[in-house]
Amino acid sequence: MFNTKSFDVVSFNSELSAARLETSANVQTTEIIYAANDTQTTETRSVGIQTTNEQKADAQVDYDRLAEFLKKVTPGILEALDEASSAFDDYNPNVSETSSTTVELLKKINTLREIETSSFQNSVHSIKVSDLSWSTVGGTLAVGLSHICHATWCDHLSTIQLYNLTTEDDVTDVPAKTLETNGCVTTLCYHPTEPSILAAGLFNWDVFIWNLRNDDSVVPMHVCSHGDSVSQVCWRPRSVSDVTLLLSSSIDGYILIHKVMANFTTVQLHKRFKIAKERNPIENARPRSSGGTRERAAEAGLCITSFDFSLKHPSIFIVGTLCGGIYKCSLDSVTPIEEDATLIDPVIDEYERHGGSVTSIKCSPLRNLFVSSGTDKEIRIYNLDEHVSQQTISVDDTVVGLTWMIGNQDVLAAYGAGTCVKFYNVANGKPVTHAKVEVTGKEDISSLRVNSKRDVLAIGDIRANVEIWKFPRQLF
């Protein structure tokens, strides 16, 4: 099936050719031809519009009524112009210079030089600046004056002096307007949005409202009378739809809330608050009323020294008392005292007490906390939701007032017995040492207010002097 055969070898020689076949070809695009065509509309049209001439009758003007209207509105317009925004006051077109961070005394005013009342002149060394208040856009400073000591009933004639601050941060020595009061001024508060509305509480128990938009003969509107000297007046922070509320507290232990209506021309009592958490120690010296416990509601409550609203919770406010108590209160509380529907206990919680009288309460504009000061020479930092203070700052001199600073709203200014203003950061409880303000008169400070629109401080002392300091917000 298979056979074996052998074949001869066949071979051939390999040959490599060194010559290459080359061809050349030319590539060229076709010639491009450009053409320009004119474009023109085939039709144009011109349309003219002209109004017809119409003869208008001469307008009849009652110049007497016009003059009366201008006389009425001119003071308000001039005041609004004076209160105009100062956003560019500190603008410096020379960008090569750095912003100033130096604290500077701008003006010192002796308010007693303008007082002609004999009762004040006879005791000028016993007059102090009891309170200060800047108008809402910082153009006017209200200065309230009071006697330092009152042995009995206050029958002094006092004043509220209004000083204008120019765009150059200059304050004149003479007040632009002086408001007379029938008692020493204890507290002042400009309305937060209306620059012409000023509220004041007096030592003789009265609360008044001035509408400064009118002429110089301003007649105040009487709001109410407490049963003792007024410790504080405050406008409640509100939204556009809310009714304006004015709150006033007194040593008699009551907080009265009034609705202010009809363009600040009428007032109506809205609520009466009284702290019934504990009895006023003053009541221990009084015999118990023969009518039983029900009549206790008409007796003095806890002496209220200070209160402030929480900006995060507009219906919540914190109250400090002469006994050292600190209470969390609510405007919405409906708990009656001894079945008296017209008298309500606003307390919803209580905080750790001070060892002395509470002198000031301030709620933080940024955080859920508030600070308090007392005659026990302590500044305390509280969380609104915790009963015990987070931190306690011990001070050398008694602090009579606290206020938040500009630039860094965690920085707090404390003032009182002594000539220096001390600053503290509530975020860590530490003092701010690189900022220092000391009044030149070497008198104890009785009041301090910050003008956030103009970056200035107003400081009043117990000798009726007012110092205006430039305080750049870049300092913190």
Solvent accessible surface area in square Angstrom, and as a share of the most:
residue,aa,sasa,rsa
1,M,217,0.97
2,F,181,0.75
3,N,130,0.67
4,T,136,0.79
5,K,153,0.65
6,S,112,0.72
7,F,173,0.72
8,D,135,0.70
9,V,144,0.83
10,V,138,0.80
11,S,100,0.64
12,F,185,0.77
13,N,148,0.76
14,S,111,0.71
15,E,168,0.75
16,L,173,0.86
17,S,86,0.55
18,A,102,0.79
19,A,89,0.69
20,R,214,0.78
21,L,172,0.86
22,E,147,0.66
23,T,126,0.74
24,S,111,0.72
25,A,95,0.73
26,N,155,0.79
27,V,147,0.85
28,Q,166,0.74
29,T,117,0.68
30,T,118,0.69
31,E,152,0.68
32,I,124,0.63
33,I,151,0.77
34,Y,188,0.71
35,A,92,0.71
36,A,104,0.80
37,N,135,0.69
38,D,146,0.75
39,T,136,0.79
40,Q,157,0.70
41,T,99,0.58
42,T,143,0.83
43,E,122,0.55
44,T,123,0.71
45,R,197,0.72
46,S,113,0.73
47,V,117,0.67
48,G,74,0.71
49,I,164,0.83
50,Q,168,0.75
51,T,116,0.67
52,T,123,0.72
53,N,149,0.77
54,E,140,0.63
55,Q,169,0.75
56,K,177,0.75
57,A,99,0.77
58,D,127,0.66
59,A,89,0.69
60,Q,170,0.76
61,V,75,0.43
62,D,74,0.38
63,Y,154,0.58
64,D,118,0.61
65,R,176,0.64
66,L,79,0.39
67,A,61,0.47
68,E,123,0.55
69,F,115,0.48
70,L,88,0.44
71,K,163,0.69
72,K,160,0.68
73,V,40,0.23
74,T,55,0.32
75,P,50,0.32
76,G,15,0.15
77,I,95,0.48
78,L,96,0.48
79,E,39,0.18
80,A,60,0.47
81,L,116,0.58
82,D,93,0.48
83,E,10,0.05
84,A,54,0.42
85,S,98,0.63
86,S,17,0.11
87,A,83,0.64
88,F,165,0.69
89,D,54,0.28
90,D,93,0.48
91,Y,150,0.57
92,N,75,0.39
93,P,100,0.63
94,N,67,0.34
95,V,141,0.81
96,S,95,0.61
97,E,106,0.48
98,T,131,0.76
99,S,73,0.47
100,S,77,0.49
101,T,68,0.40
102,T,92,0.54
103,V,33,0.19
104,E,94,0.42
105,L,62,0.31
106,L,56,0.28
107,K,48,0.20
108,K,83,0.35
109,I,0,0.00
110,N,59,0.30
111,T,0,0.00
112,L,30,0.15
113,R,148,0.54
114,E,69,0.31
115,I,11,0.05
116,E,151,0.68
117,T,37,0.22
118,S,74,0.48
119,S,40,0.26
120,F,1,0.00
121,Q,99,0.44
122,N,128,0.66
123,S,36,0.23
124,V,50,0.29
125,H,145,0.65
126,S,36,0.23
127,I,0,0.00
128,K,54,0.23
129,V,0,0.00
130,S,19,0.12
131,D,10,0.05
132,L,0,0.00
133,S,11,0.07
134,W,25,0.09
135,S,4,0.03
136,T,36,0.21
137,V,41,0.24
138,G,1,0.01
139,G,3,0.03
140,T,19,0.11
141,L,2,0.01
142,A,0,0.00
143,V,0,0.00
144,G,0,0.00
145,L,0,0.00
146,S,4,0.03
147,H,13,0.06
148,I,67,0.34
149,C,105,0.63
150,H,42,0.19
151,A,108,0.84
152,T,113,0.66
153,W,143,0.50
154,C,2,0.01
155,D,106,0.55
156,H,38,0.17
157,L,96,0.48
158,S,1,0.01
159,T,10,0.06
160,I,0,0.00
161,Q,1,0.01
162,L,6,0.03
163,Y,1,0.00
164,N,59,0.30
165,L,7,0.04
166,T,53,0.31
167,T,85,0.49
168,E,136,0.61
169,D,22,0.11
170,D,69,0.36
171,V,3,0.01
172,T,70,0.41
173,D,62,0.32
174,V,88,0.51
175,P,17,0.10
176,A,63,0.49
177,K,39,0.16
178,T,64,0.37
179,L,6,0.03
180,E,142,0.64
181,T,11,0.06
182,N,78,0.40
183,G,0,0.00
184,C,0,0.00
185,V,0,0.00
186,T,35,0.20
187,T,6,0.04
188,L,9,0.05
189,C,30,0.18
190,Y,12,0.05
191,H,3,0.01
192,P,71,0.45
193,T,92,0.54
194,E,56,0.25
195,P,35,0.22
196,S,3,0.02
197,I,0,0.00
198,L,0,0.00
199,A,0,0.00
200,A,0,0.00
201,G,0,0.00
202,L,0,0.00
203,F,59,0.24
204,N,12,0.06
205,W,89,0.31
206,D,21,0.11
207,V,0,0.00
208,F,27,0.11
209,I,3,0.02
210,W,4,0.01
211,N,30,0.15
212,L,12,0.06
213,R,83,0.30
214,N,86,0.44
215,D,89,0.46
216,D,115,0.59
217,S,87,0.56
218,V,22,0.12
219,V,130,0.75
220,P,44,0.27
221,M,39,0.17
222,H,86,0.38
223,V,13,0.07
224,C,14,0.08
225,S,64,0.41
226,H,11,0.05
227,G,43,0.41
228,D,52,0.27
229,S,12,0.08
230,V,1,0.01
231,S,30,0.19
232,Q,36,0.16
233,V,4,0.02
234,C,20,0.12
235,W,10,0.04
236,R,46,0.17
237,P,45,0.28
238,R,101,0.37
239,S,65,0.42
240,V,149,0.86
241,S,106,0.68
242,D,50,0.26
243,V,70,0.40
244,T,13,0.08
245,L,13,0.06
246,L,2,0.01
247,L,0,0.00
248,S,2,0.01
249,S,0,0.00
250,S,0,0.00
251,I,47,0.24
252,D,16,0.08
253,G,0,0.00
254,Y,25,0.09
255,I,1,0.00
256,L,18,0.09
257,I,1,0.00
258,H,10,0.04
259,K,52,0.22
260,V,8,0.04
261,M,69,0.31
262,A,65,0.51
263,N,101,0.52
264,F,28,0.12
265,T,83,0.48
266,T,65,0.38
267,V,42,0.24
268,Q,98,0.43
269,L,88,0.44
270,H,73,0.33
271,K,47,0.20
272,R,69,0.25
273,F,0,0.00
274,K,14,0.06
275,I,2,0.01
276,A,51,0.40
277,K,112,0.48
278,E,60,0.27
279,R,114,0.42
280,N,4,0.02
281,P,75,0.47
282,I,99,0.50
283,E,5,0.02
284,N,115,0.59
285,A,93,0.72
286,R,103,0.38
287,P,121,0.76
288,R,129,0.47
289,S,24,0.16
290,S,125,0.80
291,G,46,0.45
292,G,30,0.29
293,T,86,0.50
294,R,143,0.52
295,E,88,0.39
296,R,26,0.09
297,A,11,0.08
298,A,88,0.68
299,E,19,0.08
300,A,35,0.27
301,G,4,0.04
302,L,0,0.00
303,C,2,0.01
304,I,0,0.00
305,T,31,0.18
306,S,10,0.07
307,F,1,0.00
308,D,30,0.16
309,F,6,0.03
310,S,3,0.02
311,L,99,0.49
312,K,104,0.44
313,H,86,0.39
314,P,69,0.43
315,S,29,0.19
316,I,23,0.12
317,F,0,0.00
318,I,0,0.00
319,V,0,0.00
320,G,0,0.00
321,T,0,0.00
322,L,81,0.40
323,C,36,0.21
324,G,0,0.00
325,G,0,0.00
326,I,0,0.00
327,Y,0,0.00
328,K,31,0.13
329,C,0,0.00
330,S,12,0.08
331,L,11,0.05
332,D,100,0.52
333,S,13,0.09
334,V,121,0.69
335,T,79,0.46
336,P,64,0.40
337,I,14,0.07
338,E,65,0.29
339,E,149,0.67
340,D,37,0.19
341,A,87,0.68
342,T,88,0.51
343,L,2,0.01
344,I,20,0.10
345,D,24,0.12
346,P,0,0.00
347,V,28,0.16
348,I,92,0.47
349,D,48,0.25
350,E,51,0.23
351,Y,7,0.03
352,E,70,0.32
353,R,87,0.32
354,H,9,0.04
355,G,70,0.68
356,G,17,0.16
357,S,24,0.16
358,V,1,0.00
359,T,35,0.20
360,S,8,0.05
361,I,1,0.01
362,K,55,0.23
363,C,7,0.04
364,S,3,0.02
365,P,32,0.20
366,L,87,0.43
367,R,103,0.37
368,N,42,0.22
369,L,15,0.07
370,F,0,0.00
371,V,0,0.00
372,S,0,0.00
373,S,0,0.00
374,G,0,0.00
375,T,66,0.38
376,D,42,0.22
377,K,92,0.39
378,E,42,0.19
379,I,1,0.00
380,R,24,0.09
381,I,2,0.01
382,Y,0,0.00
383,N,32,0.17
384,L,5,0.03
385,D,102,0.53
386,E,86,0.39
387,H,104,0.46
388,V,98,0.56
389,S,19,0.12
390,Q,92,0.41
391,Q,76,0.34
392,T,69,0.40
393,I,19,0.10
394,S,93,0.60
395,V,22,0.13
396,D,119,0.62
397,D,72,0.37
398,T,33,0.19
399,V,9,0.05
400,V,65,0.37
401,G,4,0.04
402,L,1,0.01
403,T,16,0.09
404,W,35,0.12
405,M,4,0.02
406,I,11,0.05
407,G,47,0.45
408,N,44,0.23
409,Q,80,0.35
410,D,14,0.07
411,V,2,0.01
412,L,1,0.00
413,A,0,0.00
414,A,4,0.03
415,Y,14,0.05
416,G,6,0.06
417,A,44,0.34
418,G,23,0.22
419,T,28,0.16
420,C,39,0.23
421,V,4,0.02
422,K,96,0.41
423,F,3,0.01
424,Y,18,0.07
425,N,28,0.14
426,V,7,0.04
427,A,59,0.45
428,N,71,0.36
429,G,14,0.13
430,K,129,0.54
431,P,82,0.51
432,V,23,0.13
433,T,117,0.68
434,H,124,0.56
435,A,7,0.06
436,K,138,0.58
437,V,1,0.00
438,E,56,0.25
439,V,4,0.02
440,T,66,0.39
441,G,24,0.23
442,K,131,0.55
443,E,50,0.23
444,D,54,0.28
445,I,3,0.02
446,S,23,0.15
447,S,2,0.02
448,L,0,0.00
449,R,68,0.25
450,V,28,0.16
451,N,3,0.01
452,S,56,0.36
453,K,110,0.47
454,R,8,0.03
455,D,10,0.05
456,V,0,0.00
457,L,0,0.00
458,A,0,0.00
459,I,2,0.01
460,G,0,0.00
461,D,7,0.04
462,I,44,0.22
463,R,86,0.31
464,A,0,0.00
465,N,23,0.12
466,V,0,0.00
467,E,5,0.02
468,I,0,0.00
469,W,26,0.09
470,K,34,0.14
471,F,0,0.00
472,P,8,0.05
473,R,97,0.35
474,Q,99,0.44
475,L,25,0.13
476,F,52,0.22
